[in-house]
Every structure is written in structure tokens, then in C-alpha cells.
Amino acid sequence: MRRRWRLIFLAPLAVGGLLLFIALGGEVVRQLWNWLLPPIFGWREITFWQALGMLALCRILFGGFGGRGMSRTKHMTIEERERFRQRIRERCGLGPSTSESPGQ
């Protein structure tokens, strides 16, 4: 019973904290954009909602949807990870890995 009351009390605080965090993030992005980019590059100022959209877009593009580290390689064996890294190096034009000898 005590746990239920604690949950009822903490749930609204958690939701409020999340909303405050999102609002502060959007406002910080808006202020930084409007302070830096229009004077430097001549771009338009943005609204709070546009700043929130940019924040969400950056999260999707650069942060993913959760998880930590390279989630693709999380369940791979050491050999599979090395093959994966080698394919990425080849695609990016970085050449052979440092662990390989030049004769291979």
C-alpha cells in the first residue's frame, strides 16, 4: 500500500520533470540559434517549436532511440565484430585494419 502512494506521488513529479527538461532544452536551443546563427550566417530566427523539432531531429539522427554504445555489435562474437569493423573501414576508404599485416 505504501508503495502505491509513493508511486502516485512520484509519477506526476517525474512527468513534470520530463516536461521541464524538454522545455528547457527547447529554449536553450532556440536561444543559442537566435544568438549565433542570424548574425553569423544571416539565417532566420527560429521559434520555440522549431527548436524542439530540431532537438528531436538531432536525437533521431545522432542519438538513436535509446541504448548505449554500438548496439549493432552488442551480440556479436569478437571475430564478427572485427569483420564488421573491417567492412566499415573499407566502405569509408580507411584501408586495412592496423591488426592486419600488409601481405594480407
VMD Tcl script that builds the backbone (N, CA, C; Angstrom):
set m [mol new atoms 312]
animate dup $m
set s [atomselect $m all]
$s set {name element resname resid chain x y z} {
  {N N MET 1 A 0.823 -1.190 0.000}
  {CA C MET 1 A 0.000 0.000 0.000}
  {C C MET 1 A 0.871 1.261 0.000}
  {N N ARG 2 A 1.925 1.234 0.797}
  {CA C ARG 2 A 2.837 2.382 0.874}
  {C C ARG 2 A 3.513 2.627 -0.469}
  {N N ARG 3 A 3.846 1.555 -1.172}
  {CA C ARG 3 A 4.496 1.687 -2.478}
  {C C ARG 3 A 3.562 2.362 -3.482}
  {N N ARG 4 A 2.300 2.041 -3.438}
  {CA C ARG 4 A 1.318 2.641 -4.341}
  {C C ARG 4 A 1.227 4.154 -4.114}
  {N N TRP 5 A 1.206 4.571 -2.846}
  {CA C TRP 5 A 1.142 6.005 -2.549}
  {C C TRP 5 A 2.405 6.717 -3.035}
  {N N ARG 6 A 3.526 6.046 -2.860}
  {CA C ARG 6 A 4.777 6.630 -3.323}
  {C C ARG 6 A 4.775 6.782 -4.846}
  {N N LEU 7 A 4.274 5.791 -5.551}
  {CA C LEU 7 A 4.175 5.845 -6.998}
  {C C LEU 7 A 3.205 6.942 -7.437}
  {N N ILE 8 A 2.087 7.058 -6.756}
  {CA C ILE 8 A 1.112 8.101 -7.088}
  {C C ILE 8 A 1.722 9.480 -6.878}
  {N N PHE 9 A 2.561 9.627 -5.880}
  {CA C PHE 9 A 3.206 10.907 -5.611}
  {C C PHE 9 A 4.341 11.188 -6.594}
  {N N LEU 10 A 5.143 10.155 -6.924}
  {CA C LEU 10 A 6.315 10.361 -7.775}
  {C C LEU 10 A 5.993 10.446 -9.261}
  {N N ALA 11 A 4.943 9.793 -9.721}
  {CA C ALA 11 A 4.614 9.797 -11.153}
  {C C ALA 11 A 4.369 11.209 -11.685}
  {N N PRO 12 A 3.533 12.031 -11.037}
  {CA C PRO 12 A 3.355 13.398 -11.542}
  {C C PRO 12 A 4.644 14.224 -11.479}
  {N N LEU 13 A 5.467 13.991 -10.452}
  {CA C LEU 13 A 6.742 14.703 -10.375}
  {C C LEU 13 A 7.661 14.308 -11.527}
  {N N ALA 14 A 7.676 13.028 -11.860}
  {CA C ALA 14 A 8.512 12.563 -12.968}
  {C C ALA 14 A 8.031 13.144 -14.293}
  {N N VAL 15 A 6.737 13.151 -14.514}
  {CA C VAL 15 A 6.184 13.722 -15.751}
  {C C VAL 15 A 6.484 15.219 -15.804}
  {N N GLY 16 A 6.299 15.911 -14.696}
  {CA C GLY 16 A 6.605 17.339 -14.649}
  {C C GLY 16 A 8.077 17.617 -14.892}
  {N N GLY 17 A 8.941 16.794 -14.312}
  {CA C GLY 17 A 10.376 16.953 -14.527}
  {C C GLY 17 A 10.759 16.719 -15.982}
  {N N LEU 18 A 10.151 15.726 -16.608}
  {CA C LEU 18 A 10.424 15.452 -18.019}
  {C C LEU 18 A 9.972 16.617 -18.894}
  {N N LEU 19 A 8.789 17.143 -18.626}
  {CA C LEU 19 A 8.296 18.289 -19.396}
  {C C LEU 19 A 9.178 19.519 -19.192}
  {N N LEU 20 A 9.623 19.736 -17.972}
  {CA C LEU 20 A 10.526 20.852 -17.696}
  {C C LEU 20 A 11.858 20.680 -18.428}
  {N N PHE 21 A 12.384 19.461 -18.431}
  {CA C PHE 21 A 13.638 19.168 -19.129}
  {C C PHE 21 A 13.502 19.429 -20.630}
  {N N ILE 22 A 12.396 19.003 -21.226}
  {CA C ILE 22 A 12.152 19.221 -22.653}
  {C C ILE 22 A 12.008 20.705 -22.945}
  {N N ALA 23 A 11.251 21.409 -22.096}
  {CA C ALA 23 A 11.053 22.841 -22.304}
  {C C ALA 23 A 12.376 23.608 -22.191}
  {N N LEU 24 A 13.174 23.273 -21.208}
  {CA C LEU 24 A 14.476 23.934 -21.064}
  {C C LEU 24 A 15.386 23.635 -22.248}
  {N N GLY 25 A 15.375 22.390 -22.705}
  {CA C GLY 25 A 16.180 22.023 -23.864}
  {C C GLY 25 A 15.777 22.804 -25.096}
  {N N GLY 26 A 14.475 22.910 -25.347}
  {CA C GLY 26 A 13.994 23.678 -26.495}
  {C C GLY 26 A 14.348 25.148 -26.388}
  {N N GLU 27 A 14.224 25.681 -25.211}
  {CA C GLU 27 A 14.544 27.105 -25.016}
  {C C GLU 27 A 16.042 27.372 -25.185}
  {N N VAL 28 A 16.868 26.463 -24.685}
  {CA C VAL 28 A 18.315 26.627 -24.839}
  {C C VAL 28 A 18.702 26.569 -26.318}
  {N N VAL 29 A 18.140 25.612 -27.060}
  {CA C VAL 29 A 18.433 25.509 -28.489}
  {C C VAL 29 A 17.975 26.769 -29.210}
  {N N ARG 30 A 16.774 27.265 -28.886}
  {CA C ARG 30 A 16.245 28.470 -29.533}
  {C C ARG 30 A 17.139 29.678 -29.245}
  {N N GLN 31 A 17.518 29.848 -27.991}
  {CA C GLN 31 A 18.349 30.995 -27.622}
  {C C GLN 31 A 19.721 30.941 -28.302}
  {N N LEU 32 A 20.339 29.768 -28.294}
  {CA C LEU 32 A 21.648 29.643 -28.929}
  {C C LEU 32 A 21.565 29.880 -30.434}
  {N N TRP 33 A 20.547 29.305 -31.077}
  {CA C TRP 33 A 20.367 29.502 -32.520}
  {C C TRP 33 A 20.191 30.987 -32.825}
  {N N ASN 34 A 19.257 31.611 -32.115}
  {CA C ASN 34 A 18.937 33.016 -32.400}
  {C C ASN 34 A 20.069 33.960 -32.009}
  {N N TRP 35 A 20.919 33.541 -31.104}
  {CA C TRP 35 A 22.044 34.378 -30.697}
  {C C TRP 35 A 23.198 34.256 -31.693}
  {N N LEU 36 A 23.445 33.034 -32.188}
  {CA C LEU 36 A 24.621 32.802 -33.020}
  {C C LEU 36 A 24.376 32.852 -34.526}
  {N N LEU 37 A 23.401 32.136 -35.012}
  {CA C LEU 37 A 23.304 31.918 -36.450}
  {C C LEU 37 A 22.803 33.106 -37.265}
  {N N PRO 38 A 21.799 33.868 -36.836}
  {CA C PRO 38 A 21.416 35.019 -37.658}
  {C C PRO 38 A 22.532 36.057 -37.838}
  {N N PRO 39 A 23.272 36.420 -36.780}
  {CA C PRO 39 A 24.352 37.387 -37.010}
  {C C PRO 39 A 25.514 36.828 -37.838}
  {N N ILE 40 A 25.828 35.543 -37.660}
  {CA C ILE 40 A 26.983 34.973 -38.352}
  {C C ILE 40 A 26.667 34.648 -39.805}
  {N N PHE 41 A 25.564 33.935 -40.043}
  {CA C PHE 41 A 25.251 33.449 -41.388}
  {C C PHE 41 A 24.073 34.160 -42.045}
  {N N GLY 42 A 23.379 34.983 -41.308}
  {CA C GLY 42 A 22.223 35.675 -41.860}
  {C C GLY 42 A 20.978 34.808 -41.953}
  {N N TRP 43 A 20.948 33.709 -41.228}
  {CA C TRP 43 A 19.777 32.837 -41.244}
  {C C TRP 43 A 18.683 33.438 -40.386}
  {N N ARG 44 A 17.450 32.959 -40.610}
  {CA C ARG 44 A 16.304 33.454 -39.841}
  {C C ARG 44 A 16.348 32.971 -38.394}
  {N N GLU 45 A 15.675 33.708 -37.538}
  {CA C GLU 45 A 15.493 33.249 -36.158}
  {C C GLU 45 A 14.432 32.162 -36.149}
  {N N ILE 46 A 14.467 31.296 -35.146}
  {CA C ILE 46 A 13.510 30.207 -35.066}
  {C C ILE 46 A 12.623 30.376 -33.839}
  {N N THR 47 A 11.481 29.675 -33.862}
  {CA C THR 47 A 10.553 29.691 -32.728}
  {C C THR 47 A 10.907 28.564 -31.767}
  {N N PHE 48 A 10.249 28.586 -30.635}
  {CA C PHE 48 A 10.434 27.526 -29.633}
  {C C PHE 48 A 10.086 26.164 -30.219}
  {N N TRP 49 A 8.987 26.079 -30.969}
  {CA C TRP 49 A 8.535 24.800 -31.532}
  {C C TRP 49 A 9.499 24.294 -32.600}
  {N N GLN 50 A 10.065 25.189 -33.377}
  {CA C GLN 50 A 11.086 24.783 -34.346}
  {C C GLN 50 A 12.332 24.269 -33.630}
  {N N ALA 51 A 12.678 24.901 -32.518}
  {CA C ALA 51 A 13.831 24.446 -31.736}
  {C C ALA 51 A 13.576 23.052 -31.165}
  {N N LEU 52 A 12.353 22.800 -30.694}
  {CA C LEU 52 A 12.022 21.460 -30.201}
  {C C LEU 52 A 12.103 20.442 -31.330}
  {N N GLY 53 A 11.648 20.820 -32.515}
  {CA C GLY 53 A 11.739 19.928 -33.669}
  {C C GLY 53 A 13.182 19.615 -34.022}
  {N N MET 54 A 14.039 20.626 -33.960}
  {CA C MET 54 A 15.461 20.396 -34.241}
  {C C MET 54 A 16.089 19.484 -33.191}
  {N N LEU 55 A 15.696 19.688 -31.943}
  {CA C LEU 55 A 16.199 18.849 -30.865}
  {C C LEU 55 A 15.799 17.393 -31.090}
  {N N ALA 56 A 14.548 17.176 -31.476}
  {CA C ALA 56 A 14.074 15.815 -31.757}
  {C C ALA 56 A 14.789 15.225 -32.966}
  {N N LEU 57 A 14.979 16.017 -34.010}
  {CA C LEU 57 A 15.670 15.541 -35.206}
  {C C LEU 57 A 17.109 15.147 -34.886}
  {N N CYS 58 A 17.794 15.963 -34.106}
  {CA C CYS 58 A 19.171 15.635 -33.723}
  {C C CYS 58 A 19.214 14.364 -32.889}
  {N N ARG 59 A 18.241 14.183 -32.035}
  {CA C ARG 59 A 18.179 12.967 -31.214}
  {C C ARG 59 A 18.019 11.743 -32.106}
  {N N ILE 60 A 17.153 11.853 -33.111}
  {CA C ILE 60 A 16.935 10.729 -34.021}
  {C C ILE 60 A 18.184 10.456 -34.849}
  {N N LEU 61 A 18.776 11.505 -35.417}
  {CA C LEU 61 A 19.917 11.320 -36.310}
  {C C LEU 61 A 21.188 10.909 -35.586}
  {N N PHE 62 A 21.445 11.508 -34.448}
  {CA C PHE 62 A 22.724 11.297 -33.782}
  {C C PHE 62 A 22.632 10.477 -32.504}
  {N N GLY 63 A 21.476 10.443 -31.873}
  {CA C GLY 63 A 21.362 9.754 -30.598}
  {C C GLY 63 A 20.644 8.437 -30.660}
  {N N GLY 64 A 19.926 8.178 -31.739}
  {CA C GLY 64 A 19.171 6.940 -31.840}
  {C C GLY 64 A 17.956 6.975 -30.935}
  {N N PHE 65 A 17.404 5.812 -30.685}
  {CA C PHE 65 A 16.200 5.714 -29.872}
  {C C PHE 65 A 16.464 5.044 -28.536}
  {N N GLY 66 A 17.670 5.169 -28.018}
  {CA C GLY 66 A 17.984 4.565 -26.734}
  {C C GLY 66 A 19.110 3.568 -26.880}
  {N N GLY 67 A 19.455 2.945 -25.804}
  {CA C GLY 67 A 20.571 2.001 -25.824}
  {C C GLY 67 A 21.886 2.749 -25.710}
  {N N ARG 68 A 22.920 2.025 -25.426}
  {CA C ARG 68 A 24.228 2.639 -25.267}
  {C C ARG 68 A 25.234 1.909 -26.151}
  {N N GLY 69 A 26.217 2.641 -26.583}
  {CA C GLY 69 A 27.295 2.040 -27.343}
  {C C GLY 69 A 26.847 1.593 -28.725}
  {N N MET 70 A 27.628 0.705 -29.302}
  {CA C MET 70 A 27.299 0.193 -30.622}
  {C C MET 70 A 26.350 -0.982 -30.467}
  {N N SER 71 A 25.073 -0.730 -30.552}
  {CA C SER 71 A 24.097 -1.783 -30.325}
  {C C SER 71 A 24.154 -2.842 -31.409}
  {N N ARG 72 A 24.666 -2.489 -32.597}
  {CA C ARG 72 A 24.771 -3.463 -33.677}
  {C C ARG 72 A 25.742 -4.577 -33.325}
  {N N THR 73 A 26.779 -4.231 -32.637}
  {CA C THR 73 A 27.816 -5.216 -32.331}
  {C C THR 73 A 27.650 -5.834 -30.950}
  {N N LYS 74 A 26.582 -5.503 -30.271}
  {CA C LYS 74 A 26.400 -5.942 -28.892}
  {C C LYS 74 A 26.401 -7.465 -28.747}
  {N N HIS 75 A 25.735 -8.163 -29.659}
  {CA C HIS 75 A 25.597 -9.614 -29.538}
  {C C HIS 75 A 26.509 -10.371 -30.496}
  {N N MET 76 A 27.520 -9.695 -31.038}
  {CA C MET 76 A 28.440 -10.348 -31.964}
  {C C MET 76 A 29.614 -10.959 -31.215}
  {N N THR 77 A 30.178 -11.991 -31.822}
  {CA C THR 77 A 31.413 -12.543 -31.276}
  {C C THR 77 A 32.548 -11.580 -31.628}
  {N N ILE 78 A 33.716 -11.820 -31.071}
  {CA C ILE 78 A 34.872 -10.958 -31.331}
  {C C ILE 78 A 35.231 -10.984 -32.818}
  {N N GLU 79 A 35.175 -12.167 -33.425}
  {CA C GLU 79 A 35.506 -12.293 -34.850}
  {C C GLU 79 A 34.494 -11.544 -35.713}
  {N N GLU 80 A 33.203 -11.656 -35.373}
  {CA C GLU 80 A 32.163 -10.950 -36.132}
  {C C GLU 80 A 32.341 -9.439 -36.015}
  {N N ARG 81 A 32.689 -8.973 -34.829}
  {CA C ARG 81 A 32.922 -7.538 -34.641}
  {C C ARG 81 A 34.076 -7.051 -35.498}
  {N N GLU 82 A 35.147 -7.830 -35.533}
  {CA C GLU 82 A 36.308 -7.424 -36.320}
  {C C GLU 82 A 35.971 -7.398 -37.811}
  {N N ARG 83 A 35.217 -8.389 -38.293}
  {CA C ARG 83 A 34.794 -8.379 -39.702}
  {C C ARG 83 A 33.907 -7.173 -39.991}
  {N N PHE 84 A 33.000 -6.855 -39.054}
  {CA C PHE 84 A 32.124 -5.697 -39.210}
  {C C PHE 84 A 32.944 -4.409 -39.287}
  {N N ARG 85 A 33.893 -4.256 -38.378}
  {CA C ARG 85 A 34.750 -3.059 -38.383}
  {C C ARG 85 A 35.552 -2.959 -39.671}
  {N N GLN 86 A 36.051 -4.094 -40.169}
  {CA C GLN 86 A 36.822 -4.096 -41.405}
  {C C GLN 86 A 35.962 -3.649 -42.578}
  {N N ARG 87 A 34.722 -4.136 -42.647}
  {CA C ARG 87 A 33.816 -3.703 -43.733}
  {C C ARG 87 A 33.548 -2.207 -43.657}
  {N N ILE 88 A 33.382 -1.681 -42.455}
  {CA C ILE 88 A 33.156 -0.237 -42.295}
  {C C ILE 88 A 34.388 0.531 -42.749}
  {N N ARG 89 A 35.580 0.072 -42.359}
  {CA C ARG 89 A 36.807 0.745 -42.784}
  {C C ARG 89 A 36.922 0.755 -44.302}
  {N N GLU 90 A 36.624 -0.372 -44.940}
  {CA C GLU 90 A 36.707 -0.451 -46.397}
  {C C GLU 90 A 35.705 0.482 -47.065}
  {N N ARG 91 A 34.491 0.529 -46.543}
  {CA C ARG 91 A 33.468 1.414 -47.117}
  {C C ARG 91 A 33.835 2.881 -46.974}
  {N N CYS 92 A 34.486 3.219 -45.874}
  {CA C CYS 92 A 34.861 4.617 -45.629}
  {C C CYS 92 A 36.189 4.972 -46.272}
  {N N GLY 93 A 36.847 4.001 -46.899}
  {CA C GLY 93 A 38.115 4.265 -47.553}
  {C C GLY 93 A 39.276 4.431 -46.601}
  {N N LEU 94 A 39.208 3.798 -45.441}
  {CA C LEU 94 A 40.270 3.934 -44.449}
  {C C LEU 94 A 41.332 2.868 -44.576}
  {N N GLY 95 A 41.177 1.945 -45.494}
  {CA C GLY 95 A 42.182 0.930 -45.707}
  {C C GLY 95 A 42.089 -0.224 -44.740}
  {N N PRO 96 A 43.089 -1.093 -44.757}
  {CA C PRO 96 A 43.061 -2.271 -43.888}
  {C C PRO 96 A 43.221 -1.884 -42.422}
  {N N SER 97 A 42.776 -2.786 -41.556}
  {CA C SER 97 A 42.878 -2.514 -40.124}
  {C C SER 97 A 44.347 -2.577 -39.700}
  {N N THR 98 A 44.638 -2.000 -38.563}
  {CA C THR 98 A 46.015 -1.974 -38.069}
  {C C THR 98 A 46.455 -3.347 -37.586}
  {N N SER 99 A 45.499 -4.249 -37.323}
  {CA C SER 99 A 45.858 -5.579 -36.836}
  {C C SER 99 A 46.281 -6.507 -37.969}
  {N N GLU 100 A 46.011 -6.115 -39.215}
  {CA C GLU 100 A 46.382 -6.948 -40.341}
  {C C GLU 100 A 47.798 -6.627 -40.794}
  {N N SER 101 A 48.451 -7.661 -41.318}
  {CA C SER 101 A 49.777 -7.432 -41.877}
  {C C SER 101 A 49.631 -6.953 -43.314}
  {N N PRO 102 A 50.592 -6.233 -43.866}
  {CA C PRO 102 A 50.486 -5.690 -45.213}
  {C C PRO 102 A 50.385 -6.765 -46.288}
  {N N GLY 103 A 50.804 -7.970 -46.027}
  {CA C GLY 103 A 50.770 -9.035 -47.015}
  {C C GLY 103 A 49.403 -9.656 -47.224}
  {N N GLN 104 A 48.447 -9.386 -46.371}
  {CA C GLN 104 A 47.123 -9.992 -46.490}
  {C C GLN 104 A 46.238 -9.287 -47.456}
}
mol reanalyze $m
mol bondsrecalc $m
mol representation Tube
mol addrep $m
